[in-house]
């Protein structure tokens, strides 16, 4: 859960940075466009001023020219030349303003026409002044009579007015574009800020929810730790109690083992003190223990008899009523046998007539072995003696 919250917060911060970057790029782009548009507007206004001055100096020069034609005063001639020269300068300045930018390309043909008209007008003025100088007013009248169009300046005025009207239309369109661009910039900035505020609030909500979840998890962990500690204490108490009980049982078991060991030693001493031959046999009739009397009488060593069948030292006469070994049948049935005849085989190969008795050993309800006692018959005992 912690990793999911961190991923969400990081993702939201990345999104906010992306929105801020977009808003910044858009704002910078719009600012650049606004600067470029303002430069174009300023240049257009300058162009309109220069073009308007063309008409002003055209009318001033034309008035000075007419005065010169009437009076022949050189000052009037100089005045019209200055006015026409200034008009040409304003035209050149206006033309320079239209040499760059795609928006000024439609003006090029009109500026070319205006330049031709201005050049023709200046040429006409030189022709008229030359005619005035050479032939006086009559020469001027003859020139105008031969070329009546020379006196008109209407084409120049119409061309200039058309250029000014076109540029003012472009200014109006540019004002609308700047207004729309400013609105778009404002909308973009406000929208970006609003979205970022919403995202910040969402991040705050996620972090608060995560903190609440962590506090709840911490409380649950504390409760679990308290329960675990209580269980540990309870279990520890049980283990201490069990340990004490085991210690008591071990002590009792050690006492029982000691008592059993003493009992076994006592039993061994008792068995060893019996004059009769004693064989402790298993259910399978294998010898597991003998007393010293067996070794003394038969000369067999205990290790030679242990784990061997009892029939190695004791031969039983066949039972006319059964083909099974009497010891095996008694072991199976858990019966005692008393004073049964048999032959004891010594290590030297000699056999001695004996009588044996069997007492089965029980573990709960099962026969696990037996104690076989063998004693010499009276005649065999005297002979052995």
MARTORMI-137575 format. One record per residue (C-alpha): x, y, z; residue in one letter; chain. Coordinates in nm, 4 decimals. Each point is the difference from the previous one (the first is absolute). Last residue first. Example, Ala and Ser with C-alpha at 12.3 -4.5 7.8 and 13.67 -1.06 7.14 Angstrom:
REM MARTORMI-137575
PT         x         y         z  aa  ch
PT    1.3670   -0.1060    0.7140   s   A
PT   -0.1370   -0.3440    0.0660   a   A
END
This chain:
REM MARTORMI-137575
PT         x         y         z  aa  ch
PT    2.8777   -8.5388    4.2615   x   A
PT   -0.1229   -0.0450   -0.3522   x   A
PT   -0.0982   -0.3596    0.0812   x   A
PT   -0.1794    0.1115    0.3135   x   A
PT   -0.1818    0.2721   -0.1910   x   A
PT   -0.0872   -0.2324   -0.2845   x   A
PT   -0.1609   -0.2402    0.2393   x   A
PT   -0.1980    0.2726    0.1740   x   A
PT   -0.0969    0.1796   -0.3216   x   A
PT    0.1871    0.3171   -0.0654   x   A
PT   -0.1758    0.3292    0.0089   x   A
PT   -0.0991    0.2360   -0.2808   x   A
PT   -0.1844    0.3246    0.0369   x   A
PT   -0.1369    0.1765   -0.3145   x   A
PT   -0.1155    0.3553    0.0479   x   A
PT   -0.2223    0.1289   -0.2814   x   A
PT   -0.0484    0.2423   -0.2800   x   A
PT   -0.2216    0.2814   -0.1315   x   A
PT   -0.3407   -0.1550    0.0645   x   A
PT   -0.2641    0.2688   -0.0616   x   A
PT   -0.2865    0.1162    0.2191   x   A
PT    0.1867    0.2723    0.1966   x   A
PT    0.3631   -0.1006   -0.0542   x   A
PT    0.0015   -0.3657    0.1089   x   A
PT    0.2940   -0.2307    0.0823   x   A
PT   -0.0718   -0.3765   -0.0359   x   A
PT    0.1186   -0.2362    0.2788   x   A
PT    0.1601   -0.3168   -0.1334   x   A
PT    0.1217   -0.3039    0.2027   x   A
PT    0.2733   -0.2389   -0.0884   x   A
PT    0.1085   -0.3508    0.1042   x   A
PT    0.3480   -0.1252   -0.0707   x   A
PT    0.1835   -0.2989   -0.1464   x   A
PT    0.3551    0.1000   -0.0896   x   A
PT    0.1569   -0.0055   -0.3442   x   A
PT    0.3717   -0.0008   -0.0719   x   A
PT    0.1166    0.1822   -0.3119   x   A
PT    0.2862    0.1883    0.1687   x   A
PT   -0.2021    0.3218   -0.0094   x   A
PT   -0.2709   -0.1685    0.2036   x   A
PT   -0.3376   -0.1043   -0.1357   x   A
PT   -0.2820   -0.0148    0.2567   x   A
PT   -0.2573   -0.2714   -0.0788   x   A
PT   -0.3691    0.0504    0.0826   x   A
PT   -0.2787   -0.1122    0.2361   x   A
PT   -0.2849    0.2434    0.0938   x   A
PT   -0.0290    0.1097    0.3584   x   A
PT   -0.2511    0.2806   -0.0406   x   A
PT   -0.1100    0.1873   -0.3087   x   A
PT   -0.1859    0.3291    0.0273   x   A
PT   -0.2453    0.1100   -0.2652   x   A
PT   -0.0006    0.3237   -0.2040   x   A
PT   -0.1693   -0.1728   -0.2964   x   A
PT    0.2643    0.0915   -0.2563   x   A
PT    0.2861   -0.0349    0.2471   x   A
PT   -0.1319   -0.3372    0.1146   x   A
PT   -0.0262   -0.1203   -0.3594   x   A
PT    0.3562    0.1180   -0.0753   x   A
PT    0.1339   -0.1702    0.3107   x   A
PT   -0.1828   -0.3262   -0.0820   x   A
PT    0.1492   -0.0051   -0.3532   x   A
PT   -0.2748   -0.1023   -0.2390   x   A
PT   -0.0625   -0.3585   -0.1188   x   A
PT   -0.2707   -0.0582    0.2579   x   A
PT   -0.1469   -0.2857    0.2084   x   A
PT    0.3131   -0.2190    0.0013   x   A
PT    0.2090    0.2979    0.1113   x   A
PT    0.3594   -0.0410   -0.1171   x   A
PT    0.2703    0.0201    0.2693   x   A
PT    0.1491    0.3475    0.0457   x   A
PT    0.3674    0.0703   -0.0600   x   A
PT    0.1470    0.2900    0.1938   x   A
PT    0.3358    0.1584   -0.0757   x   A
PT   -0.0399    0.0991   -0.3700   x   A
PT   -0.3769   -0.0349    0.0352   x   A
PT    0.0036    0.3328    0.1856   x   A
PT    0.0592    0.1703   -0.3310   x   A
PT    0.2951    0.2365   -0.0078   x   A
PT   -0.0166    0.3760    0.0719   x   A
PT    0.2268   -0.0506    0.3086   x   A
PT    0.1423   -0.3523    0.0136   x   A
PT    0.3590    0.0454   -0.1129   x   A
PT    0.0241    0.3403    0.1651   x   A
PT   -0.0986   -0.1628    0.3328   x   A
PT    0.2848   -0.2496   -0.0152   x   A
PT   -0.1048   -0.3656   -0.0140   x   A
PT    0.1781   -0.2239    0.2578   x   A
PT   -0.3308   -0.1850    0.0482   x   A
PT   -0.0167   -0.0145    0.3796   x   A
PT    0.1902    0.3153    0.1013   x   A
PT   -0.1262    0.2089   -0.2910   x   A
PT   -0.3606   -0.0946    0.0733   x   A
PT    0.0478    0.0601    0.3749   x   A
PT    0.1371    0.3450   -0.0772   x   A
PT   -0.3479    0.1217   -0.1124   x   A
PT   -0.1141    0.0279   -0.3608   x   A
PT   -0.1448    0.2914   -0.2006   x   A
PT   -0.1596    0.0730   -0.3429   x   A
PT   -0.0382   -0.3559   -0.1303   x   A
PT   -0.2165   -0.0295   -0.3120   x   A
PT   -0.3323   -0.1872    0.0316   x   A
PT   -0.1808    0.2298   -0.2496   x   A
PT   -0.2013    0.1449    0.2914   x   A
PT    0.3320    0.0869    0.1605   x   A
PT    0.1935   -0.2066    0.2521   x   A
PT    0.1413    0.0569    0.3480   x   A
PT    0.1827   -0.3187    0.0905   x   A
PT    0.0589   -0.0997    0.3628   x   A
PT    0.1949   -0.3068    0.1124   x   A
PT   -0.0730   -0.0813    0.3648   x   A
PT    0.2310    0.1125    0.2736   x   A
PT   -0.1627    0.3430    0.0196   x   A
PT    0.2402    0.2739    0.1075   x   A
PT    0.0446    0.1338   -0.3530   x   A
PT   -0.3723    0.0402   -0.0391   x   A
PT   -0.0270    0.1857    0.3316   x   A
PT    0.2950    0.2198   -0.0826   x   A
PT   -0.1455    0.0746   -0.3413   x   A
PT   -0.3349    0.0785    0.1564   x   A
PT    0.1661    0.2329    0.2493   x   A
PT    0.1911    0.1656   -0.2795   x   A
PT   -0.3169    0.0322   -0.1982   x   A
PT   -0.1807    0.1436    0.3030   x   A
PT    0.2781    0.2492    0.0577   x   A
PT   -0.0171    0.1027   -0.3614   x   A
PT   -0.3769    0.0244    0.0265   x   A
PT    0.0305    0.2166    0.3110   x   A
PT    0.2568    0.2178   -0.1705   x   A
PT   -0.2134    0.0221   -0.3112   x   A
PT   -0.3043    0.0873    0.2112   x   A
PT    0.1969    0.2688    0.1872   x   A
PT    0.1156    0.1369   -0.3305   x   A
PT   -0.3581   -0.0100   -0.1247   x   A
PT   -0.1197    0.1846    0.3123   x   A
PT    0.2666    0.2675   -0.0504   x   A
PT   -0.0784    0.0165   -0.3679   x   A
PT   -0.3710    0.0308    0.0810   x   A
PT    0.0677    0.2830    0.2480   x   A
PT    0.2221    0.1749   -0.2536   x   A
PT   -0.2666   -0.0548   -0.2612   x   A
PT   -0.2624    0.1555    0.2311   x   A
PT    0.2272    0.2967    0.0631   x   A
PT    0.0539    0.0363   -0.3730   x   A
PT   -0.3731   -0.0258   -0.0625   x   A
PT   -0.0652    0.2794    0.2516   x   A
PT    0.2719    0.2116   -0.1529   x   A
PT   -0.1340   -0.0819   -0.3486   x   A
PT   -0.3525    0.0936    0.1053   x   A
PT    0.1256    0.3288    0.1454   x   A
PT    0.1907    0.0653   -0.3191   x   A
PT   -0.3106   -0.0766   -0.2024   x   A
PT   -0.1989    0.2512    0.1999   x   A
PT    0.2767    0.2562   -0.0304   x   A
PT    0.0269   -0.0674   -0.3722   x   A
PT   -0.3777    0.0199   -0.0356   x   A
PT   -0.0024    0.3338    0.1791   x   A
PT    0.2886    0.1226   -0.2157   x   A
PT   -0.1828   -0.1142   -0.3126   x   A
PT   -0.3150    0.1799    0.1095   x   A
PT    0.2006    0.3164    0.0677   x   A
PT    0.1845   -0.0374   -0.3301   x   A
PT   -0.3306   -0.0470   -0.1834   x   A
PT   -0.1425    0.3084    0.1707   x   A
PT    0.3107    0.1998   -0.0921   x   A
PT   -0.0183   -0.1269   -0.3570   x   A
PT   -0.3670    0.0971   -0.0245   x   A
PT    0.0869    0.3457    0.1326   x   A
PT    0.2846    0.0296   -0.2524   x   A
PT   -0.2291   -0.1181   -0.2817   x   A
PT   -0.2551    0.2658    0.0993   x   A
PT    0.2720    0.2643    0.0072   x   A
PT    0.1224   -0.1218   -0.3391   x   A
PT   -0.3510    0.0125   -0.1466   x   A
PT   -0.0475    0.3537    0.1344   x   A
PT    0.3360    0.1034   -0.1444   x   A
PT   -0.0944   -0.1520   -0.3366   x   A
PT   -0.3343    0.1815    0.0033   x   A
PT    0.1773    0.3268    0.0808   x   A
PT    0.2549   -0.0635   -0.2746   x   A
PT   -0.2721   -0.0833   -0.2509   x   A
PT   -0.2036    0.3072    0.1000   x   A
PT    0.3057    0.2250   -0.0303   x   A
PT    0.0745   -0.1497   -0.3412   x   A
PT   -0.3609    0.0692   -0.1024   x   A
PT    0.0263    0.3575    0.1285   x   A
PT    0.3217    0.0451   -0.1961   x   A
PT   -0.1688   -0.1468   -0.3084   x   A
PT   -0.2935    0.2399    0.0343   x   A
PT    0.2393    0.2931    0.0425   x   A
PT    0.1964   -0.1211   -0.3033   x   A
PT   -0.3200   -0.0157   -0.2054   x   A
PT   -0.0948    0.3530    0.1071   x   A
PT    0.3482    0.1363   -0.0778   x   A
PT    0.0002   -0.1657   -0.3414   x   A
PT   -0.3521    0.1267   -0.0752   x   A
PT    0.0878    0.3528    0.1089   x   A
PT    0.3188    0.0018   -0.2084   x   A
PT   -0.1660   -0.1495   -0.3079   x   A
PT   -0.3018    0.2298    0.0257   x   A
PT    0.2208    0.3068    0.0383   x   A
PT    0.2125   -0.1044   -0.2955   x   A
PT   -0.3099   -0.0712   -0.2109   x   A
PT   -0.1494    0.3372    0.0950   x   A
PT    0.3253    0.1758   -0.0878   x   A
PT    0.0087   -0.1850   -0.3325   x   A
PT   -0.3593    0.0977   -0.0715   x   A
PT    0.0785    0.3645    0.0758   x   A
PT    0.3196   -0.0130   -0.2030   x   A
PT   -0.1878   -0.1549   -0.2906   x   A
PT   -0.2702    0.2704    0.0174   x   A
PT    0.2635    0.2734    0.0074   x   A
PT    0.1739   -0.1664   -0.2946   x   A
PT   -0.3237    0.0071   -0.1975   x   A
PT   -0.0407    0.3720    0.0739   x   A
PT    0.3623    0.0692   -0.0906   x   A
PT   -0.0446   -0.1900   -0.3264   x   A
PT   -0.3013    0.2149   -0.0804   x   A
PT    0.2083    0.3084    0.0816   x   A
PT    0.2668   -0.1217   -0.2385   x   A
PT   -0.2505   -0.0473   -0.2811   x   A
PT   -0.1574    0.3447    0.0576   x   A
PT    0.3439    0.1654   -0.0043   x   A
PT    0.0959   -0.1760   -0.3241   x   A
PT   -0.3313    0.0935   -0.1623   x   A
PT    0.0362    0.3641    0.1126   x   A
PT    0.3519    0.0125   -0.1446   x   A
PT   -0.1145   -0.1466   -0.3320   x   A
PT   -0.3023    0.2306   -0.0185   x   A
PT    0.2123    0.3068    0.0799   x   A
PT    0.2646   -0.0903   -0.2584   x   A
PT   -0.2653   -0.0636   -0.2623   x   A
PT   -0.1705    0.3336    0.0820   x   A
PT    0.3145    0.2094   -0.0570   x   A
PT   -0.1177    0.1498   -0.3306   x   A
PT    0.1959    0.2769   -0.1771   x   A
PT    0.1888   -0.2274   -0.2324   x   A
PT   -0.3164   -0.1540   -0.1397   x   A
PT   -0.0623    0.2956   -0.2383   x   A
PT    0.3144   -0.0772   -0.2046   x   A
PT    0.0046    0.2192   -0.3159   x   A
PT   -0.2071    0.2730    0.1636   x   A
PT    0.2039   -0.0302    0.3159   x   A
PT    0.3209    0.0496   -0.1999   x   A
PT   -0.1490    0.2917   -0.2053   x   A
PT   -0.1092    0.1720    0.3201   x   A
PT    0.3459   -0.0418    0.1504   x   A
PT    0.1642    0.1446   -0.3107   x   A
PT   -0.2431    0.2908    0.0110   x   A
PT    0.0791    0.0580    0.3643   x   A
PT    0.3638    0.0619   -0.0758   x   A
PT    0.1727   -0.1471   -0.2965   x   A
PT    0.3369   -0.1267    0.1252   x   A
PT   -0.0266    0.0205    0.3807   x   A
PT   -0.3650   -0.0940    0.0104   x   A
PT    0.0583   -0.2966   -0.2370   x   A
PT    0.2932   -0.1167    0.2169   x   A
PT   -0.2153    0.0333    0.3103   x   A
PT   -0.2765   -0.2017   -0.1662   x   A
PT    0.2360   -0.2754   -0.1127   x   A
PT    0.1623   -0.0201    0.3462   x   A
PT   -0.3423   -0.0264    0.1611   x   A
PT   -0.1070   -0.2737   -0.2433   x   A
PT    0.3093   -0.1989    0.0886   x   A
PT   -0.0879    0.0342    0.3683   x   A
PT   -0.3537   -0.1177   -0.0705   x   A
PT    0.1242   -0.2872   -0.2147   x   A
PT    0.2336   -0.1110    0.2798   x   A
PT   -0.2849    0.0247    0.2506   x   A
PT   -0.2317   -0.2006   -0.2259   x   A
PT    0.2684   -0.2619   -0.0591   x   A
PT    0.0644   -0.0294    0.3737   x   A
PT   -0.3704   -0.0319    0.0687   x   A
PT   -0.0242   -0.2823   -0.2525   x   A
PT    0.2936   -0.1794    0.1636   x   A
PT   -0.1544    0.0575    0.3427   x   A
PT   -0.3229   -0.1471   -0.1315   x   A
PT    0.1801   -0.3100   -0.1316   x   A
PT    0.1942   -0.0435    0.3294   x   A
PT   -0.2946    0.0445    0.2328   x   A
PT   -0.1245   -0.3607   -0.0302   x   A
PT    0.3455   -0.1183    0.1306   x   A
PT   -0.0232    0.1986    0.3223   x   A
PT   -0.1597   -0.2838    0.2025   x   A
PT    0.2726   -0.2428   -0.1043   x   A
PT    0.2634    0.2007    0.1774   x   A
PT    0.2851    0.2227   -0.1171   x   A
PT    0.0195    0.2677   -0.2767   x   A
PT   -0.3067    0.1985    0.1036   x   A
PT    0.1716    0.2364    0.2459   x   A
PT    0.2622    0.0879   -0.2612   x   A
PT   -0.2783    0.1165   -0.2299   x   A
PT   -0.1310    0.2354    0.2658   x   A
PT    0.3475    0.1504    0.0428   x   A
PT    0.0416    0.0374   -0.3771   x   A
PT   -0.3414    0.1652   -0.0262   x   A
PT    0.0814    0.2380    0.2841   x   A
PT    0.3261    0.0915   -0.1762   x   A
PT   -0.1818    0.0623   -0.3260   x   A
PT   -0.2486    0.2282    0.1763   x   A
PT    0.2943    0.1857    0.1577   x   A
PT    0.1453    0.0562   -0.3449   x   A
PT   -0.3385    0.1153   -0.1295   x   A
PT   -0.0337    0.2505    0.2845   x   A
PT    0.3589    0.1233   -0.0394   x   A
PT   -0.0504    0.0362   -0.3730   x   A
PT   -0.3264    0.1857    0.0516   x   A
PT    0.1674    0.2445    0.2366   x   A
PT    0.2974    0.0624   -0.2290   x   A
PT   -0.2327    0.0959   -0.2850   x   A
PT   -0.1957    0.2239    0.2360   x   A
PT    0.3237    0.1673    0.0982   x   A
PT    0.0945    0.0365   -0.3639   x   A
PT   -0.2981    0.2248   -0.0586   x   A
PT   -0.1576   -0.0580   -0.3444   x   A
PT   -0.3194    0.1550    0.1335   x   A
PT   -0.2703   -0.2141   -0.1593   x   A
PT    0.1955   -0.3200   -0.0682   x   A
PT    0.1762    0.0405    0.3375   x   A
PT   -0.3324    0.0185    0.1800   x   A
PT   -0.1206   -0.3121   -0.1780   x   A
PT    0.3202   -0.1836    0.1013   x   A
PT   -0.0302    0.1144    0.3629   x   A
PT   -0.3564   -0.1368    0.0110   x   A
PT    0.1099   -0.3278   -0.1617   x   A
PT    0.2874   -0.0307    0.2460   x   A
PT   -0.2296    0.0498    0.2993   x   A
PT   -0.2622   -0.2368   -0.1428   x   A
PT    0.2638   -0.2707   -0.0624   x   A
PT    0.1615    0.0699    0.3372   x   A
PT   -0.3256   -0.0807    0.1761   x   A
PT   -0.0861   -0.2872   -0.2321   x   A
PT    0.3347   -0.1683    0.0637   x   A
PT   -0.0332    0.0786    0.3714   x   A
PT   -0.2934   -0.2401    0.0126   x   A
PT    0.2229   -0.2769   -0.1368   x   A
PT    0.2579    0.0669    0.2709   x   A
PT   -0.2629    0.0095    0.2734   x   A
PT   -0.1603   -0.3211   -0.1297   x   A
PT    0.3395   -0.1704   -0.0054   x   A
PT    0.0756    0.1127    0.3564   x   A
PT   -0.3351   -0.1424    0.1083   x   A
PT    0.0833   -0.3204   -0.1825   x   A
PT    0.3432   -0.0200    0.1638   x   A
PT   -0.1548    0.0470    0.3425   x   A
PT   -0.2624   -0.2643   -0.0770   x   A
PT    0.2655   -0.2413   -0.1328   x   A
PT    0.2115    0.0445    0.3106   x   A
PT   -0.3087   -0.0484    0.2140   x   A
PT   -0.0786   -0.3208   -0.1873   x   A
PT    0.3536   -0.1289    0.0508   x   A
PT   -0.0211    0.0824    0.3702   x   A
PT   -0.3417   -0.1647    0.0246   x   A
PT    0.1234   -0.3075   -0.1832   x   A
PT    0.2977   -0.0199    0.2355   x   A
PT   -0.2328    0.0392    0.2968   x   A
PT   -0.2309   -0.2666   -0.1413   x   A
PT    0.2906   -0.2420   -0.0379   x   A
PT    0.1256    0.0776    0.3496   x   A
PT   -0.3505   -0.0526    0.1405   x   A
PT   -0.0467   -0.3264   -0.1877   x   A
PT    0.3397   -0.1277    0.1128   x   A
PT   -0.0730    0.0995    0.3611   x   A
PT   -0.3501   -0.1523   -0.0073   x   A
PT    0.1356   -0.3212   -0.1520   x   A
PT    0.2811   -0.0159    0.2562   x   A
PT   -0.2480    0.0617    0.2811   x   A
PT   -0.2237   -0.2765   -0.1348   x   A
PT    0.2970   -0.2379   -0.0283   x   A
PT    0.1122    0.0890    0.3521   x   A
PT   -0.3514   -0.0699    0.1266   x   A
PT   -0.0044   -0.3361   -0.1811   x   A
PT    0.3393   -0.0910    0.1472   x   A
PT   -0.1299    0.0946    0.3444   x   A
PT   -0.3078   -0.2163   -0.0585   x   A
PT    0.2141   -0.2955   -0.1073   x   A
PT    0.2270    0.0398    0.3024   x   A
PT   -0.3031    0.0090    0.2301   x   A
PT   -0.1552   -0.3057   -0.1687   x   A
PT    0.3259   -0.1974    0.0086   x   A
PT    0.0531    0.0871    0.3676   x   A
PT   -0.3552   -0.1046    0.0855   x   A
PT    0.0428   -0.3320   -0.1858   x   A
PT    0.3361   -0.0670    0.1733   x   A
PT   -0.1576    0.0579    0.3420   x   A
PT   -0.2851   -0.2387   -0.0822   x   A
END
